[in-house]
Amino acid sequence: MKFIESINERIKKTNDLIKSDVIMTDELLGPDKNLPYVLKSFIYSNEKFDFSLINDVEKCFFEIELFKFIKEEHGIEKNLFGRWDFRTSLYHNFNYHLMGLDYRIEVSRKEAEIKNDSILNDLKQLGLKDAVVIDLEFFEFPQWDKQFDISRKIRKIDFSQINHTELRDYFKDNFLHVEKEKIHLKIIKCNNINGKKIYLPLYVGLGTNEPFGLAIKKEGDKSRWYKLSLDSDVPYIEKGKIKTLSHDNNTIDNILSDSILIENDNSWNQESKTMIMTAINKNHQNTEEGNNNLLKGYVKFNYKATSNEIVIEKPVSSLEPYYDKTNVERMDIWKEYINGKSLFSEINELLQKSQEKYEIFFELFNCPYKIISEIGTRKVVELIGRKYNKILKVQDLQMLPNCVKHGNINTVAGDLYMLGVDSNRNRVSSLLIQLLILTDRFEQHLDGNFKV
């Protein structure tokens, strides 16, 4: 009885704390006391952040230190430029709405001279001089205590017994087992003949090749939702897209027969009233190294929202994620920016789009069920072992090998999914960069002049 009373008392104290904090943050934010609700809507939906709802962006995000910049020399990258902390736990009201989503975003900044003759010749033809490449990377890390079970195991590891120095130091410095997607930008800073500063894109990459922490790397390249690669020998733009394979009822029925359907969290489209489901084979699967036939496909459904519930209606089409790669001319793209196009506005627009489309694409393209179907259960477990054997003991990985022994690759895929999946990936770092651009701080980051 005393135990129950103790729990009730703690709940009461917590609720009282939240109520008092709501009053405090309301007074602090003034006209923008709706900020926790606006942030919550952004982080838990696939919609872009609506800055027009915020009266005083500077105050809301920087003056109350919801985003706090810290100069730092050590981290995931050597010679780290610094880190941004997104600190919802600073105020219980934010923490209550955002479920403790404290994040840190480490920013690596490198400046280097250009040695590629092709790039130097293009700059010379355009009449640009004093060019250097600014390399910025934004790594996003969720709060340590909110991580999946593997993180808790890592906390108990005796790093003094591990000889892999770089990996050991990485975990000791960052206290996390896997980075979130990074936003990677290479930007050329130069001057025109009149001495005006010009910024040109050299590389823009949104999202990494490991959206679930375990995705398979493409040979010699990285999968990203969007990639502008003007530093390549053959410059190109690559975009992740989802195409319709078929509207044929028989084709769709063949996918759905003997399938378990999994809703894709970020695929709900409020305007068209459609959503995407992943169809996986519900029959027993063997553990051969290939041709597991676990993923049966992706299907788009109509849905109808009533006052009480959402009703899934008939399937509309079968879908497939793919990369659309187009070769481009570096000079043609750069001329647009020299003639007045804003690089910062372009980056901002890409980040806004990523909230609506990027997550859906990566959920499908790097679906764990797809990975296992393509390379087989045993190879997937070996892959996990190779990735983690420097930091986890053999017994820590028994869950997955045991699934292989039992032939249940559906379970293996589910465990793979849980190792790294996060429906909020890349949200906070993209919001940060949009804020930096909106408040004219991004150029300070780019030039290395950011003041704490």
C-alpha positions in Angstrom: 0.0 0.0 0.0 2.8 2.4 0.9 4.4 1.6 -2.5 1.3 2.6 -4.4 1.0 5.8 -2.3 4.6 6.6 -3.1 4.0 6.2 -6.8 0.9 8.3 -6.7 2.8 11.0 -4.8 5.6 11.0 -7.4 3.0 11.3 -10.2 1.4 14.2 -8.5 4.7 16.0 -8.1 5.6 15.4 -11.7 2.2 16.7 -12.9 2.5 19.7 -10.6 6.0 20.4 -11.9 4.7 20.3 -15.5 1.9 22.7 -14.7 4.2 25.2 -13.0 6.6 24.9 -15.9 3.9 25.5 -18.4 3.2 28.8 -16.6 6.9 29.7 -16.6 7.5 28.9 -20.3 4.3 30.7 -21.2 5.6 33.8 -19.5 9.0 33.3 -21.0 7.8 32.9 -24.6 4.9 35.4 -24.4 3.1 35.5 -27.7 4.9 32.3 -28.8 3.8 30.1 -26.0 2.5 27.7 -28.7 6.1 26.8 -29.5 6.1 23.3 -27.8 3.0 22.4 -29.8 4.4 23.6 -33.1 7.6 21.7 -32.4 5.7 18.6 -31.5 3.7 18.7 -34.7 6.9 19.1 -36.7 8.8 16.3 -35.1 6.0 13.7 -35.1 4.6 14.4 -38.6 6.2 14.4 -42.0 5.4 18.1 -42.6 7.9 21.0 -42.8 8.3 23.4 -40.0 6.1 26.5 -40.3 8.2 29.4 -39.1 5.3 31.8 -39.8 3.7 30.5 -36.6 6.6 31.9 -34.5 6.6 35.6 -33.8 10.2 35.8 -32.5 12.3 33.0 -33.9 15.6 34.5 -32.4 14.2 34.6 -28.9 12.4 31.2 -29.0 15.3 29.1 -30.2 18.5 31.0 -29.3 17.9 33.5 -26.5 16.3 30.9 -24.2 19.0 28.5 -25.3 16.7 25.8 -26.7 19.5 25.6 -29.3 22.9 26.2 -27.6 26.2 26.3 -29.5 29.3 25.1 -27.8 32.9 25.3 -29.1 34.4 21.9 -29.0 37.6 20.4 -30.4 36.9 16.7 -30.0 34.2 14.4 -31.2 33.2 12.3 -34.2 35.5 14.3 -36.5 39.0 15.5 -35.6 39.3 19.2 -35.3 35.6 19.6 -34.6 34.2 23.0 -35.2 31.7 22.8 -32.4 28.3 21.3 -31.5 24.7 22.5 -31.2 22.6 21.1 -28.3 18.9 20.9 -28.8 17.8 20.9 -25.1 14.1 20.2 -24.6 14.8 19.1 -21.0 15.8 22.7 -20.3 12.1 23.3 -19.6 9.7 20.6 -18.4 7.0 21.9 -20.7 9.1 21.2 -23.8 10.3 17.9 -22.4 6.7 16.8 -21.7 5.5 17.5 -25.2 8.6 16.2 -27.0 9.2 13.2 -24.8 12.8 14.1 -23.8 14.1 14.6 -27.3 17.4 16.1 -26.3 19.8 16.0 -29.3 23.3 17.2 -30.1 24.5 18.0 -33.5 28.2 18.0 -34.0 29.5 20.3 -36.7 32.7 19.4 -38.5 34.3 22.3 -40.5 37.3 21.9 -42.8 38.8 24.4 -45.2 41.0 23.3 -48.0 42.5 24.7 -51.2 41.2 23.3 -54.5 43.6 20.9 -56.3 41.2 19.5 -59.0 42.3 21.0 -62.3 38.9 20.6 -63.9 37.3 22.6 -61.1 40.0 25.2 -61.2 39.6 25.7 -64.9 35.8 26.2 -64.6 36.4 28.8 -61.8 38.9 30.6 -64.0 36.6 30.7 -67.0 33.9 32.2 -64.7 36.3 34.9 -63.6 36.4 33.8 -60.0 39.4 33.9 -57.7 40.7 33.2 -54.2 38.6 30.0 -54.1 38.6 27.6 -51.1 36.4 24.6 -50.3 34.5 24.7 -47.0 33.5 21.2 -45.9 30.6 21.2 -43.3 29.1 18.0 -41.8 26.2 17.9 -39.4 26.1 14.7 -37.3 23.0 14.2 -35.2 23.0 12.2 -32.0 19.9 11.4 -29.8 20.1 11.5 -26.0 22.1 8.6 -24.7 19.5 7.4 -22.2 16.9 7.2 -24.9 18.8 4.7 -27.0 17.9 1.1 -27.8 19.1 -1.8 -25.6 22.5 -2.1 -27.5 23.4 1.4 -26.2 22.9 0.3 -22.6 25.2 -2.7 -23.3 27.8 -0.5 -24.7 27.8 1.7 -21.5 29.0 -1.4 -19.6 31.9 -2.3 -21.9 35.4 -2.1 -20.4 37.0 0.0 -23.2 40.5 -0.7 -21.7 40.2 -4.3 -23.0 39.6 -3.1 -26.6 42.6 -2.6 -28.9 40.7 -0.8 -31.7 41.8 2.7 -30.6 39.8 4.8 -33.0 36.6 3.0 -32.4 37.1 2.9 -28.7 37.7 6.6 -28.6 34.7 7.3 -30.7 32.4 5.5 -28.3 34.1 7.0 -25.2 33.8 10.5 -26.7 30.3 10.3 -28.0 28.7 7.7 -25.7 26.6 6.4 -28.6 26.8 3.4 -30.9 25.6 4.9 -34.1 25.3 8.4 -35.6 22.2 9.7 -37.2 22.1 10.8 -40.8 24.5 13.6 -41.5 23.9 16.6 -43.7 27.1 17.0 -45.7 27.9 20.2 -47.6 31.0 21.2 -49.6 30.8 24.8 -50.6 33.3 26.9 -52.6 33.9 30.4 -51.2 35.5 32.7 -53.7 35.4 36.3 -55.1 34.3 37.7 -58.4 36.3 40.4 -60.3 34.7 43.1 -58.3 35.7 41.5 -55.0 32.2 40.3 -54.1 32.0 37.1 -52.1 30.4 34.2 -54.0 29.3 30.9 -52.6 28.9 27.9 -55.0 27.8 24.3 -54.3 30.4 21.6 -54.8 28.6 18.8 -53.0 25.3 18.6 -51.2 24.3 15.3 -49.5 21.2 14.8 -47.4 21.0 11.6 -45.4 23.6 8.9 -45.0 23.8 5.4 -46.3 22.9 4.0 -42.9 19.3 5.3 -42.1 18.6 2.4 -39.8 22.2 2.1 -38.5 22.7 -1.1 -40.4 21.9 -0.5 -44.1 24.2 -2.0 -46.7 26.7 0.4 -48.3 26.6 0.8 -52.1 29.9 -0.2 -53.7 32.2 2.9 -53.7 29.3 5.3 -53.0 26.7 6.4 -50.5 22.9 6.2 -50.7 21.4 9.6 -49.9 17.9 11.0 -50.4 19.4 13.9 -52.4 22.9 14.3 -53.8 24.4 17.1 -55.9 27.9 15.9 -56.8 29.8 18.6 -58.7 33.2 17.3 -57.4 32.8 14.1 -59.4 34.6 13.5 -62.7 31.2 13.3 -64.2 29.0 15.7 -62.2 25.4 14.5 -61.4 22.3 15.0 -59.4 20.8 12.0 -57.7 17.3 12.0 -56.0 15.5 9.3 -54.2 12.0 8.8 -55.6 9.1 6.4 -55.4 7.6 5.2 -58.7 4.3 3.3 -59.4 4.9 -0.2 -60.8 1.4 -1.2 -61.5 -2.3 -0.5 -60.9 -3.3 -4.0 -62.0 -5.5 -5.7 -59.4 -4.0 -9.2 -60.1 -0.5 -7.9 -59.6 -1.5 -6.3 -56.3 -3.4 -9.4 -55.1 -0.3 -11.5 -55.8 1.7 -9.3 -53.5 -0.9 -9.3 -50.8 -1.6 -13.0 -50.8 0.1 -14.7 -47.8 1.5 -11.3 -46.6 1.7 -9.5 -43.3 1.1 -5.7 -43.8 3.2 -3.2 -41.9 2.2 0.5 -42.0 4.9 2.9 -42.9 4.7 5.7 -40.3 5.7 8.6 -42.5 3.7 7.6 -45.6 0.4 9.1 -44.7 -0.7 11.8 -47.3 -3.3 14.1 -45.8 -4.2 15.6 -49.2 -4.5 12.5 -51.4 -5.8 10.4 -48.5 -3.3 7.6 -49.3 -0.8 5.6 -47.3 1.9 3.0 -48.0 2.2 -0.5 -46.4 5.1 -2.9 -46.6 4.0 -6.5 -47.5 6.2 -9.2 -46.0 5.9 -13.0 -46.4 4.2 -14.4 -43.3 5.1 -18.0 -44.2 8.0 -19.8 -42.6 11.3 -18.8 -44.2 14.5 -20.8 -44.3 17.9 -19.5 -43.5 19.7 -19.9 -46.9 22.1 -17.2 -47.8 20.0 -15.8 -50.6 16.5 -15.8 -52.1 14.7 -15.6 -48.8 11.7 -13.9 -50.5 10.8 -12.1 -47.3 9.8 -8.8 -48.8 6.9 -9.1 -51.2 6.5 -5.5 -52.1 5.0 -2.1 -51.2 1.4 -1.2 -51.7 -0.4 2.1 -51.7 -3.9 2.2 -50.1 -6.6 4.7 -50.0 -7.9 5.6 -46.6 -11.0 7.4 -45.2 -10.9 9.4 -42.0 -14.1 9.6 -40.0 -14.7 11.4 -36.7 -14.0 8.2 -34.8 -11.4 6.2 -36.8 -9.4 5.8 -40.0 -10.6 3.2 -42.4 -8.2 1.6 -44.8 -9.8 1.1 -48.2 -8.8 -0.8 -51.4 -5.2 -1.0 -52.6 -4.4 1.5 -55.3 -1.0 0.5 -56.7 2.3 -1.3 -56.2 5.3 0.8 -55.6 9.1 0.7 -55.7 11.8 3.2 -54.4 14.5 4.0 -56.8 17.3 6.5 -57.5 16.9 9.0 -60.4 20.4 10.0 -61.5 21.0 12.8 -64.0 24.3 14.0 -65.4 24.8 17.8 -65.3 27.2 20.4 -66.4 29.1 22.0 -63.5 29.4 25.4 -65.3 25.7 25.6 -66.1 24.8 25.1 -62.4 27.4 27.6 -61.1 26.3 30.3 -63.6 22.8 30.3 -62.0 24.3 31.2 -58.6 26.7 33.8 -60.0 23.7 35.4 -61.7 21.8 35.8 -58.5 20.4 32.4 -57.4 20.7 32.0 -53.6 22.6 28.9 -52.5 21.3 29.3 -48.9 17.6 29.5 -50.2 18.2 26.4 -52.3 19.6 24.4 -49.3 16.7 25.6 -47.2 14.2 24.4 -49.8 15.8 21.0 -50.0 15.6 20.6 -46.2 12.0 21.5 -46.1 11.2 19.0 -48.8 13.1 16.3 -47.0 10.7 16.3 -44.1 7.9 15.3 -46.5 9.6 12.9 -48.9 13.0 11.9 -47.6 11.8 9.7 -44.7 9.2 7.7 -46.8 11.9 7.0 -49.4 14.5 5.7 -47.0 12.0 3.6 -45.0 11.3 1.7 -48.3 14.7 1.8 -49.9 16.6 0.5 -46.9 13.8 -1.6 -45.4 15.4 -4.4 -43.2 13.0 -6.9 -44.8 14.4 -5.9 -48.2 18.0 -6.2 -47.0 17.5 -9.7 -45.8 15.6 -10.7 -48.9 18.5 -9.6 -51.0 21.5 -11.0 -49.2 20.1 -13.7 -46.8 19.8 -14.2 -43.1 23.2 -15.6 -42.4 25.0 -12.8 -44.2 23.0 -10.2 -42.4 24.0 -11.6 -39.1 27.6 -11.8 -40.2 27.3 -8.2 -41.2 26.0 -7.2 -37.8 28.8 -9.2 -36.2 31.5 -7.5 -38.2 30.1 -4.1 -37.4 29.7 -4.6 -33.7 32.3 -7.3 -32.8 34.8 -4.6 -31.7 32.4 -3.3 -29.2 30.0 -6.1 -28.2 30.9 -9.5 -26.8 29.7 -12.6 -28.6 26.9 -13.3 -26.1 25.4 -9.8 -26.8 24.7 -10.9 -30.3 23.1 -14.2 -29.5 19.6 -12.9 -30.1 20.2 -12.6 -33.8 22.1 -15.9 -34.4 19.5 -17.8 -32.4 16.9 -16.4 -34.8 18.9 -17.9 -37.7 19.1 -21.3 -36.0 15.3 -21.3 -35.6 14.8 -20.3 -39.2 12.7 -17.2 -38.3 14.1 -14.5 -40.5 11.0 -12.4 -39.9 12.2 -12.0 -36.4 15.8 -11.2 -37.6 14.4 -8.4 -39.8 12.3 -7.1 -36.9 15.4 -7.0 -34.7 17.4 -5.3 -37.5 14.7 -2.7 -37.7 14.8 -2.1 -33.9 18.6 -1.7 -33.9 18.4 1.7 -35.5 15.0 2.8 -36.7 13.9 6.2 -35.7 11.0 7.9 -37.4 12.4 11.3 -36.3 15.7 11.0 -38.1 17.3 14.1 -39.5 14.5 16.3 -38.1 16.4 18.3 -35.6 19.5 18.9 -37.6 17.5 20.0 -40.7 15.5 22.4 -38.4 18.8 23.8 -37.0 20.2 24.6 -40.5 16.9 26.2 -41.6 17.1 28.3 -38.4 20.8 29.3 -39.1 19.8 30.3 -42.6 16.7 32.2 -41.5 18.7 34.2 -38.9 21.8 34.8 -41.0 23.9 32.6 -38.8 24.6 30.0 -41.5 27.2 32.1 -43.3 29.0 32.6 -40.0 29.2 28.8 -39.6 30.4 28.5 -43.2 33.1 31.1 -42.8 34.2 29.8 -39.4 33.3 33.0 -37.6 30.5 31.8 -35.4 30.5 33.5 -32.0 29.4 31.6 -28.9 
